[in-house]
Amino acid sequence: MKVYLDNAATTPLDKEVLNAMLPSLELDYGNPSSIHSFGRKTRSAIENSRKTIAKLLNVTPAEIFFTSGGTEADNMAIVRSIETHGIKHAISTEIEHHAVEHTLKILQDQGKVKVSWVKVDAKGNVDLGHLEELLRSNEKSLVSLMHANNELGTLLPVSAVGELCEKYGAIFHSDTVQTMGHYPIDLKAMKVHFATCAAHKFHGPKGVGFLYISNAIKIAPFIYGGSQERNMRGGTENVAGIVGLAKALELCYLHMDEHQKHIQSLKQHMKSSLEKNIPGIKFNGETAADKSLYTVLNCSFPHHPDAEMLLFNLDIAGIAASGGSACSSGSNQGSHVLKGIGADMTRPSVRFSFSKYNTMEEIDFVVNKLTELFKIKVNA
């Protein structure tokens, strides 16, 4: 059996999404910037996709800007908001995705901004009291906090953060890559100025995403060289990718409750089965349904002489997952997220992440294989 449990990294492409993309790949090949009928047809496909996305997220089409994915969108929001608005102070955590953390650290090294790192607890929850203290004691800030941590699954109380940012006149950017398509997101209600998306996190194509930019804020273009995306991002649009993104998000909203219940049941079954069969197992981050991304379960396994081979052995068994700590990932540095929450880096940690295509049979197979690898007899 082959089992794919690395959906937080990327998801399989939905066949309905592929079918929606095929006309743009095979037949509708006109450049969307051209004024002839071939170009107008592809332009229409882009703008219809933009309208679909905007309606689902309760924003206007003019607030959606297509990008190559979440990393570009994060960079665009952070770099351009700091430069355009003369921001001298930014607030984030040291457990953000590298698209945010590295970008802020580079800008700080260049002397463009001072970064304050807000405290997080042992489960990755942001200290809102400390956040307010930082907002109160500094000039106008850029706040960049992810909606759900990509390694831990811990959710941010994004509305509460939005309220604090509004209270202190801060610009609020949230990396919503892991939650987009998995929760009903109302960007107006969240009070964010920027939110990011990558289609491949919810069964869309790789290499395409978008940045939501609230009408309440303006920033300078990020990529020059053309008038695409209303002069905000030069370059011929990825038409098929944009069509696929919109279709994937539409399908997510049509079946969201059904998929959430199914995936949550997989996660809970795996958690309880591992607790039953592997004494000493722990879980990194929040695991409660109301505090945790239902697609992610980060497991901290007991010490074992072959711990450093855990991911390799899972791969040999046909199981795909992601590593956490140094001993399980082969990295000399290990996970900056696990270090940031003070996790025991000597224990092997693995992130399992689920999708609508996973089954209970697959979860049982993985649990049995893990039990075998840790040489613990499966209870009857």
PAKOL-179735 format. One line per 3 residues: number of its first residue (from 1); their letters; for each residue y, x, z of C-alpha. Coordinates in pm, 1 decimal, padded with zeros to 6 digits. Each point is the difference from the previous one (the first is absolute). Layout:
<atoms>
NUM) a) Y/X/Z ~ ...
</atoms>
This chain:
<atoms>
1) mkv) 00000.0/00000.0/00000.0 ~ 00354.7/00114.6/-00079.8 ~ 00267.4/-00121.1/00244.1
4) yld) 00372.2/00044.0/-00055.8 ~ 00197.9/-00016.0/00326.3 ~ 00311.2/00193.2/-00101.5
7) naa) 00212.9/-00292.8/-00114.1 ~ 00307.1/00118.4/00191.7 ~ 00002.7/00293.3/-00243.1
10) ttp) -00048.3/-00216.1/-00307.9 ~ -00175.0/-00323.7/-00092.2 ~ -00221.8/-00092.0/-00296.1
13) ldk) 00186.5/-00165.8/-00285.4 ~ -00048.7/-00377.1/-00004.7 ~ -00149.2/-00115.6/-00333.0
16) evl) 00257.8/-00277.5/-00024.9 ~ 00268.7/00265.1/00030.4 ~ -00162.5/00209.3/-00270.7
19) nam) -00016.0/-00302.1/-00231.2 ~ 00369.2/-00070.6/00062.7 ~ 00083.2/00361.0/-00091.0
22) lps) -00205.0/00024.7/-00319.2 ~ 00253.2/-00166.5/-00234.7 ~ 00264.6/00252.2/00105.3
25) lel) -00243.5/00284.7/-00063.1 ~ -00142.0/-00125.2/-00329.4 ~ 00248.3/-00228.1/-00172.6
28) dyg) 00345.7/-00004.6/00162.0 ~ 00095.8/00360.6/-00064.3 ~ 00371.5/-00035.8/-00069.5
31) nps) 00247.5/00202.9/00203.3 ~ 00165.8/-00246.4/00241.6 ~ 00337.6/00162.4/-00067.8
34) sih) -00021.3/-00081.9/-00371.3 ~ 00182.8/-00307.2/-00126.8 ~ -00256.0/-00105.1/-00263.2
37) sfg) -00267.0/-00264.2/00066.0 ~ -00261.1/00255.9/00111.6 ~ 00237.8/00134.1/00263.5
40) rkt) 00117.0/-00343.9/00108.6 ~ -00358.9/-00104.6/00065.2 ~ -00069.2/00289.7/00235.9
43) rsa) 00340.4/-00043.7/00166.1 ~ -00091.5/-00361.5/00065.9 ~ -00328.7/00108.8/00160.3
46) ien) 00188.2/00233.1/00236.6 ~ 00259.2/-00256.6/00100.8 ~ -00258.2/-00275.2/00050.1
49) srk) -00191.6/00236.5/00226.7 ~ 00317.5/00078.6/00193.0 ~ 00065.0/-00372.8/00049.8
52) tia) -00356.6/-00057.6/00121.8 ~ 00026.3/00277.8/00258.3 ~ 00345.9/-00106.8/00117.3
55) kll) -00110.0/-00359.9/00051.1 ~ -00302.1/00104.0/00206.4 ~ 00216.5/00220.0/00225.9
58) nvt) 00296.2/-00242.8/00028.1 ~ 00252.5/00229.0/-00168.7 ~ 00188.1/-00000.9/-00328.2
61) pae) -00139.2/00175.4/-00310.4 ~ 00307.4/00225.8/00001.2 ~ -00121.5/00151.3/00330.2
64) iff) -00332.7/00126.9/-00143.2 ~ -00002.0/00344.4/-00165.3 ~ -00322.8/00126.9/-00154.1
67) tsg) -00114.6/00354.5/00082.2 ~ -00307.3/00218.7/-00046.2 ~ -00124.7/-00105.7/00344.3
70) gte) 00070.1/00008.7/00371.8 ~ 00083.6/00370.0/00028.8 ~ 00274.6/-00016.1/-00260.6
73) adn) 00132.9/-00321.4/00153.5 ~ 00013.3/00158.7/00348.1 ~ 00177.9/00306.3/-00136.8
76) mai) 00247.5/-00211.1/-00194.7 ~ 00091.3/-00211.1/00302.0 ~ 00035.8/00292.2/00241.8
79) vrs) 00167.8/00259.3/-00219.9 ~ 00241.7/-00232.0/-00174.2 ~ 00102.2/-00203.0/00305.6
82) iet) 00081.4/00320.0/00190.7 ~ 00198.1/00142.7/-00291.3 ~ 00172.8/-00321.1/-00111.1
85) hgi) 00108.5/-00111.4/00346.2 ~ 00063.4/00340.0/00155.8 ~ -00263.0/-00058.2/00268.5
88) kha) -00015.1/00292.0/00243.5 ~ -00268.9/-00130.8/00233.4 ~ -00348.5/-00134.2/-00070.3
91) ist) -00263.9/-00144.4/00231.5 ~ -00372.6/00002.0/-00069.3 ~ -00330.9/00093.3/00163.1
94) eie) -00218.5/00303.7/-00042.9 ~ -00293.4/-00220.8/-00100.0 ~ 00158.7/-00137.1/-00318.5
97) hha) -00156.8/00048.8/-00340.7 ~ 00091.6/00342.4/-00140.7 ~ 00209.2/-00171.3/-00268.1
100) veh) 00239.8/-00083.9/00282.8 ~ -00059.3/00275.8/00255.8 ~ 00012.1/00290.2/-00245.7
103) tlk) 00302.0/-00143.1/-00182.2 ~ 00199.0/-00030.2/00322.5 ~ -00100.5/00346.9/00119.3
106) ilq) 00106.0/00155.4/-00331.7 ~ 00335.2/-00179.6/00012.5 ~ 00045.2/00122.4/00357.3
109) dqg) -00087.6/00357.9/-00101.0 ~ 00263.2/-00027.2/-00273.5 ~ 00259.2/-00100.9/00258.5
112) kvk) 00052.8/-00343.3/-00152.6 ~ -00110.4/-00204.9/00299.1 ~ -00104.1/00032.4/00363.5
115) vsw) -00331.9/-00170.2/00074.9 ~ -00093.4/-00153.8/00333.9 ~ -00367.6/-00073.3/00051.9
118) vkv) -00052.5/-00319.6/00194.0 ~ -00280.9/00002.6/00256.9 ~ -00335.9/-00163.8/-00068.0
121) dak) -00274.3/-00076.9/00249.9 ~ -00366.2/00101.5/-00008.2 ~ -00079.9/-00283.9/-00241.0
124) gnv) 00286.7/00068.4/-00238.4 ~ 00235.6/-00273.3/00122.2 ~ 00369.1/00078.0/-00041.5
127) dlg) 00200.8/00012.0/00324.0 ~ 00265.7/-00262.8/-00073.5 ~ 00196.5/00097.2/00309.7
130) hle) 00027.4/00356.7/-00121.9 ~ 00088.6/-00124.3/-00347.9 ~ 00289.3/-00202.6/00139.4
133) ell) 00114.7/00297.7/00206.8 ~ 00008.2/00215.8/-00314.4 ~ 00186.4/-00266.6/-00193.8
136) rsn) 00254.1/-00046.8/00279.1 ~ 00070.6/00369.4/00053.9 ~ 00036.0/00107.1/-00364.4
139) eks) 00226.1/-00076.1/-00290.4 ~ -00116.8/-00238.2/-00271.6 ~ -00365.0/00082.0/-00061.3
142) lvs) -00272.5/-00041.7/-00256.9 ~ -00314.8/-00134.5/00167.7 ~ -00327.9/00058.5/-00185.1
145) lmh) -00307.5/-00150.7/00165.1 ~ -00318.1/-00110.5/-00173.5 ~ -00120.6/-00358.3/00030.5
148) ann) -00359.4/00111.9/00066.4 ~ -00122.4/00352.2/00059.3 ~ -00225.2/00105.0/-00285.8
151) elg) -00240.9/00194.5/00224.8 ~ -00002.7/-00205.4/00318.5 ~ 00076.3/-00349.2/-00126.1
154) tll) 00245.6/-00060.3/00286.8 ~ 00260.7/-00258.9/-00099.9 ~ 00374.6/00033.7/00056.2
157) pvs) 00187.0/-00301.0/00146.4 ~ 00212.5/00017.4/-00311.7 ~ 00220.1/-00302.0/00076.2
160) avg) 00094.5/00143.5/00339.2 ~ 00090.5/00331.2/-00163.3 ~ 00202.3/-00185.5/-00261.9
163) elc) 00194.0/-00176.4/00274.3 ~ 00077.1/00330.2/00172.5 ~ 00115.1/00159.9/-00324.2
166) eky) 00226.0/-00297.2/-00071.6 ~ 00141.7/00017.6/00353.8 ~ 00100.0/00366.4/-00039.1
169) gai) 00093.5/-00008.1/-00368.2 ~ -00290.1/00223.0/-00108.0 ~ -00164.0/00011.0/-00341.6
172) fhs) -00367.4/-00099.3/00029.2 ~ -00271.0/00131.5/-00233.1 ~ -00361.9/-00101.2/00055.4
175) dtv) -00299.1/00143.2/-00183.9 ~ -00193.7/-00322.7/-00061.0 ~ -00262.0/00157.4/-00225.3
178) qtm) -00293.9/-00088.8/00228.0 ~ 00112.3/-00355.6/00075.6 ~ 00127.2/-00114.5/-00339.7
181) ghy) -00253.4/-00241.7/-00146.9 ~ -00182.7/-00033.0/00332.7 ~ 00254.1/-00204.0/00198.2
184) pid) 00246.3/-00272.0/-00104.3 ~ 00315.2/00211.3/-00008.7 ~ 00345.1/-00157.5/00002.1
187) lka) 00233.7/00292.0/-00059.1 ~ 00309.8/-00201.7/00086.5 ~ -00141.3/-00100.5/00338.2
190) mkv) -00102.6/00361.9/00071.5 ~ 00363.8/00111.4/-00030.3 ~ -00092.2/00319.6/-00182.8
193) hfa) 00228.0/00171.3/-00247.8 ~ -00289.4/00177.1/-00174.1 ~ -00372.2/-00072.9/-00028.4
196) tca) -00261.2/00177.9/-00210.7 ~ -00311.3/-00096.4/-00191.1 ~ -00290.2/00168.7/-00181.0
199) ahk) -00216.8/-00228.3/-00214.2 ~ -00321.2/00196.8/00050.0 ~ -00012.5/-00096.3/00368.3
202) fhg) -00082.0/-00364.1/-00087.8 ~ -00226.1/00020.8/-00306.1 ~ 00274.8/00078.8/-00248.9
205) pkg) 00030.6/00307.4/-00224.5 ~ 00091.0/00349.5/00119.2 ~ 00332.2/00157.0/-00091.9
208) vgf) 00224.3/-00302.3/00043.3 ~ 00191.4/-00157.4/00288.3 ~ 00346.0/-00115.3/00087.7
211) lyi) 00289.2/00048.3/00236.8 ~ 00170.2/-00305.7/00142.6 ~ 00371.9/00067.1/00042.4
214) sna) 00188.9/-00272.9/00183.3 ~ 00308.0/-00138.6/-00171.8 ~ 00179.9/00090.6/00323.7
217) iki) -00016.6/00370.1/-00084.0 ~ 00065.3/00221.7/-00300.1 ~ -00137.2/00345.0/-00081.1
220) apf) 00040.7/00246.3/-00284.8 ~ -00270.3/00034.6/-00268.9 ~ -00299.7/00215.8/00080.7
223) iyg) -00118.3/00104.6/-00347.4 ~ 00251.7/00056.0/-00277.9 ~ -00052.3/-00006.9/-00373.6
226) gsq) -00004.1/-00365.8/-00093.1 ~ 00136.0/-00342.2/00084.4 ~ -00331.9/-00146.2/00111.0
229) ern) -00027.1/-00195.7/00324.9 ~ 00365.6/-00097.7/-00024.2 ~ 00102.0/00367.2/-00020.0
232) mrg) -00182.7/00084.9/00324.6 ~ -00306.6/00180.6/-00138.2 ~ -00004.0/00157.5/-00342.0
235) gte) -00321.2/00012.1/-00201.0 ~ -00205.3/-00237.2/-00212.8 ~ -00166.5/-00256.2/00222.9
238) nva) -00373.8/-00009.7/00068.5 ~ -00032.6/-00347.3/-00150.3 ~ -00373.8/-00047.7/00048.3
241) giv) 00026.1/00131.8/00355.8 ~ 00287.0/-00234.4/00084.6 ~ -00189.6/-00298.2/-00142.0
244) gla) -00305.3/00104.4/00202.4 ~ 00205.2/00040.6/00316.8 ~ 00141.5/-00351.3/-00027.8
247) kal) -00340.8/-00150.8/-00074.9 ~ -00164.0/00182.7/00290.2 ~ 00268.1/-00114.3/00245.1
250) elc) -00023.8/-00355.4/-00129.6 ~ -00376.8/-00001.6/00055.0 ~ 00047.4/00137.5/00350.8
253) ylh) 00226.9/-00289.0/00092.6 ~ -00234.6/-00256.7/-00154.1 ~ -00298.0/00118.6/00206.9
256) mde) 00166.3/00168.7/00298.6 ~ -00143.4/-00213.0/00281.6 ~ -00350.1/00012.6/-00144.6
259) hqk) 00004.9/00376.8/-00047.5 ~ 00158.7/00068.0/00338.1 ~ -00268.2/-00199.0/00183.3
262) hiq) -00276.9/00174.3/-00192.4 ~ 00135.3/00351.9/00047.7 ~ 00087.5/-00056.7/00366.2
265) slk) -00359.3/-00111.3/00061.8 ~ -00127.3/00320.6/-00163.0 ~ 00224.5/00213.8/00217.2
268) qhm) -00095.4/-00180.2/00320.2 ~ -00370.4/00015.6/-00085.6 ~ 00019.3/00372.8/-00067.1
271) kss) 00194.4/00065.9/00320.3 ~ -00240.6/-00195.4/00220.6 ~ -00306.8/00147.4/-00171.8
274) lek) 00126.1/00355.0/00044.4 ~ 00079.7/-00065.8/00367.4 ~ -00354.0/-00129.4/00044.2
277) nip) -00175.4/00285.6/-00176.5 ~ 00212.3/00308.6/00064.7 ~ 00086.5/00044.6/00369.6
280) gik) 00327.2/00179.5/00053.8 ~ 00160.5/-00109.4/-00324.6 ~ 00372.6/-00072.6/00019.6
283) fng) 00252.9/-00143.4/-00241.4 ~ 00332.4/00153.5/-00093.5 ~ 00298.8/-00232.3/-00013.0
286) eta) 00014.1/-00370.5/00070.3 ~ -00303.0/-00210.5/-00088.8 ~ 00105.4/-00349.4/00113.9
289) adk) 00049.1/-00236.0/-00293.6 ~ 00365.7/-00071.7/00080.6 ~ 00091.2/00367.2/00039.8
292) sly) -00209.1/00171.0/-00264.6 ~ -00034.8/00005.1/-00377.4 ~ -00319.5/-00196.2/-00061.5
295) tvl) -00106.7/00232.8/-00280.6 ~ -00017.0/00318.5/00211.1 ~ -00228.8/00123.9/00278.8
298) ncs) 00052.0/00357.6/00120.1 ~ -00300.9/00124.3/00195.2 ~ -00008.8/00293.5/00242.0
301) fph) -00363.5/00105.7/00031.5 ~ -00161.4/00190.9/00288.9 ~ -00027.9/00377.8/-00013.8
304) hpd) -00291.7/00111.1/-00213.6 ~ -00116.5/00341.8/-00125.8 ~ 00011.4/-00123.3/-00360.3
307) aem) 00329.4/-00187.2/00040.0 ~ 00179.4/00213.0/-00257.1 ~ -00253.7/-00115.4/-00259.2
310) llf) 00040.3/-00370.1/00074.5 ~ 00200.6/-00097.3/-00307.2 ~ -00217.7/00218.9/-00221.6
313) nld) -00316.0/-00163.3/00134.3 ~ 00147.5/-00346.5/-00048.7 ~ 00082.9/00090.4/-00358.0
316) iag) -00356.1/00123.3/-00057.1 ~ -00117.5/-00338.4/00131.8 ~ 00222.5/-00176.3/-00253.1
319) iaa) 00274.8/-00099.7/00243.8 ~ 00366.7/00063.4/-00081.8 ~ 00247.9/00027.7/00288.7
322) sgg) 00294.2/00219.2/00106.8 ~ 00019.3/00272.6/00263.5 ~ 00234.6/00014.5/00293.1
325) sac) -00027.0/00305.6/00222.9 ~ -00041.1/00357.5/-00120.4 ~ -00369.3/00018.8/00076.6
328) ssg) -00076.1/-00301.9/-00215.8 ~ 00239.1/00054.3/-00289.1 ~ -00040.7/00367.8/-00075.4
331) snq) 00372.9/00045.9/00051.2 ~ 00128.5/00291.6/00200.6 ~ 00285.1/-00208.7/00134.9
334) gsh) -00167.2/-00336.0/00051.7 ~ 00166.6/-00337.6/00000.0 ~ 00367.3/00005.6/00097.2
337) vlk) -00038.5/-00364.0/00100.4 ~ -00281.5/00064.8/00247.0 ~ 00190.0/00298.9/00137.3
340) gig) 00308.4/-00218.0/00030.8 ~ -00174.5/-00250.0/00227.6 ~ -00167.3/00271.5/00207.2
343) adm) -00354.5/-00075.6/-00119.2 ~ -00284.1/00235.8/00087.9 ~ -00007.5/00218.6/-00310.7
346) trp) -00337.3/00149.4/00094.0 ~ -00171.8/-00333.2/-00063.1 ~ -00085.5/-00096.4/-00357.5
349) svr) 00215.3/-00291.4/-00116.9 ~ -00061.5/-00210.2/-00309.4 ~ 00211.7/-00275.5/-00152.1
352) fsf) -00202.5/-00283.4/-00148.0 ~ 00202.5/-00245.0/-00205.3 ~ -00121.6/-00325.3/-00147.6
355) sky) 00067.9/-00232.7/-00292.4 ~ -00099.9/-00343.4/-00125.5 ~ -00289.6/00158.3/-00189.8
358) ntm) -00177.4/00138.1/00308.2 ~ -00293.9/-00185.0/00156.9 ~ -00170.2/-00029.2/00339.9
361) eei) -00306.8/00165.2/-00152.0 ~ 00211.2/00304.2/-00084.5 ~ 00144.4/00015.5/00351.4
364) dfv) -00348.4/-00010.5/00152.4 ~ -00111.8/00276.8/-00235.8 ~ 00291.6/00220.2/00108.1
367) vnk) -00055.9/-00068.4/00371.2 ~ -00369.6/00084.2/-00032.4 ~ 00080.4/00321.9/-00185.9
370) lte) 00255.8/00102.2/00261.8 ~ -00249.1/-00076.7/00276.7 ~ -00256.6/00215.3/-00177.8
373) lfk) 00247.8/00284.3/-00047.1 ~ 00081.0/-00002.1/00370.7 ~ -00373.6/-00017.4/00077.3
376) ikv) 00031.6/-00309.1/00212.2 ~ -00269.0/-00266.5/-00028.1 ~ 00119.7/-00329.6/-00141.0
379) na) -00047.4/-00282.6/00246.0 ~ -00222.6/-00276.7/-00120.1
</atoms>
